[in-house]
Every structure is written in C-alpha cells, then in structure tokens.
Amino acid sequence: MEQVSLINQSFIAILQLNGLYLIGNIILLWMMFRGVTNANLHGANTFGKALHSVISLCVVAFISGTFAFAGATVNNWALALSESGEELNGSLQAFVDGMGATEYTTAGLLPSDPLGIVFVLAILVGLIGGMWTAPGPKE
C-alpha cells in the first residue's frame, strides 16, 4: 500500500500546481476580456487591436496547455494506480475503471477532449472577435 500512497501524494501535488495555473488562467482571462470591454467602450486603434490579438493567442495557448496537462496528469495517475500491483479500494478502483487509461500520455498544446477544444476555441473567438469588432478611437 506504500506504493499507492506515494503515487497519490505525487499526483496530488501535481494537481495542486495545476490548480494554481487555473487560478492564473482566470485572472488572465478576466484581464483580456476587460480589455475587450474597454475597447468597445472607448474605441481602439489598429496597433492596440493587433497587440491584444497577439497577447490573446498567448493567453489561450497557456489555457489550452493547462487543460491538456490536467488531462494527461489524470490519465497517467489512473494508469500508475492500475499498474501498481496492489489491491485498490473501491473508490480508487472505480476511478481507474472510469478513466480506462491504456498508455501513458504527454500533454500537448490542445486538450484531449473535444469539449475542451471547443471551449478554448470559443474563448479565442470571443477575445479576438470582440477586439476587432470594437470601434476606432473616439476623439
């Protein structure tokens, strides 16, 4: 049971780090959508729109990578538990069975689930589309 305890402790630490990244994501998204709101209220020039678009791409890539990392971490956690060779209690066994992990994965830039991809694309469209539909600078 010591091996399962070690696996759990290490993956919980990784998930806690991922939780900090998600808090950072929320703050970054709030800042970016606040910029879109200000551009629509006060207007924005082309340089500001282009700069906002570049920063939006970076923020969305960070968010997408964080979601992909979380998915890979949970998959690898389930697989490590199933390969530990120890008897798992009911909740851990249900978790392993529900994940259905068959191989270790590494996180890429895109989330592994289709809903996560749609969510990330919706954020990207909202940020860039919202900025480029903003009016020009008001005099």
Residue, then its C-alpha position, 0 to 999 in steps of 0.5 A: m500500500e506504500q506504493v499507492s500512497l506515494i503515487n497519490q501524494s505525487f499526483i496530488a501535488i501535481l494537481q495542486l500546481n495545476g490548480l494554481y495555473l487555473i487560478g492564473n488562467i482566470i485572472l488572465l482571462w478576466m484581464m483580456f476580456r476587460g480589455v475587450t470591454n474597454a475597447n468597445l467602450h472607448g474605441a481602439n486603434t489598429f496597433g492596440k487591436a493587433l497587440h491584444s490579438v497577439i497577447s490573446l493567442c498567448v493567453v489561450a495557448f497557456i489555457s489550452g496547455t493547462f487543460a491538456f496537462a490536467g488531462a494527461t496528469v489524470n490519465n497517467w495517475a489512473l494508469a500508475l494506480s492500475e499498474s501498481g500491483e496492489e489491491l485498490n479500494g473501491s473508490l480508487q478502483a472505480f476511478v481507474d475503471g472510469m478513466g480506462a487509461t491504456e498508455y501513458t500520455t504527454a500533454g500537448l498544446l490542445p486538450s484531449d477532449p473535444l469539449g475542451i477544444v471547443f471551449v478554448l476555441a470559443i474563448l479565442v473567438g470571443l477575445i479576438g472577435g470582440m477586439w476587432t469588432a470594437p470601434g476606432p478611437k473616439e476623439 
